[in-house]
Amino acid sequence: GKRMLQDNGSWLRALQQPNVELISEGLTRLDATGIVAASAHYPVDVIVYATGFHATKFLWPIEVIGRHGKRLSEVWGDEPRAYLGITVPEFPNLFCLYGPNTNPVVGSVVFMLECQVDYVVRAIAGLLNGGYAAMECREDVHDAYNERVDAENEQMVWRHPKVHSYYNNRYGRVTTNSPWRLVDYWRMTREPDLDDFVLVTRPQ
């Protein structure tokens, strides 16, 4: 469920040095002189944190406000979802790049971004050419897509009960990784279907 370690040997040799100790048990806390693990205290002079990044906090720290004052950060919480990873109901004219479930596990993220940019540009062209003031993804379209995402991710190793990583939220749902092949996602985003949107006519 995780990437294999790619090492030319130097990292593994470093672990074998007499002044290095690999601690595989969980750390419980820090105190004034070091690190406390489940079974021992390790005195240290310096602590370097390398705990990762906010992989599931999409658009953070930008505050996005939608219809009726809804805050996207509150709507998403720990369950970020978007249609095609791009658009969200009740947030008109909002298009995300590299949104929920668009991280390709095999292939290029640049390709995914190119698919998304092309989709967004075509959607905006449809908005302008149709004389509309706003467009927002239909909720039923959004929900059906995300049901498919979850069903596909259920078949992947990331949902194995013993796999825990950045791509799972606290409930075990995969929120970052895409279950689709690149060619599948390309087909989905090749041409936006305006029937997937609620379109607001421009006032005369």
Number of C-alpha atoms within 10 A of each C-alpha: 12 10 6 6 7 7 8 8 8 9 11 10 9 12 12 12 9 7 7 9 10 7 9 7 10 10 14 10 11 14 10 7 12 15 16 16 16 10 9 10 15 12 13 10 6 8 9 5 6 6 6 7 8 9 13 22 18 20 14 12 8 9 10 15 16 16 10 8 10 13 15 20 19 13 13 16 12 16 18 22 24 22 24 24 23 22 25 26 22 20 21 20 19 18 22 20 19 20 25 27 26 23 21 20 15 11 11 11 15 11 15 22 17 14 20 26 18 16 22 22 14 17 20 17 12 16 20 13 9 13 14 15 14 18 24 20 25 18 17 11 14 20 16 11 17 19 11 12 21 17 12 13 20 15 11 12 12 20 18 12 8 9 13 16 13 16 19 20 16 12 8 15 16 27 26 25 19 23 24 19 12 19 11 11 19 18 10 16 21 14 15 17 13 15 10 16 20 16 19 14 13 12 7 3
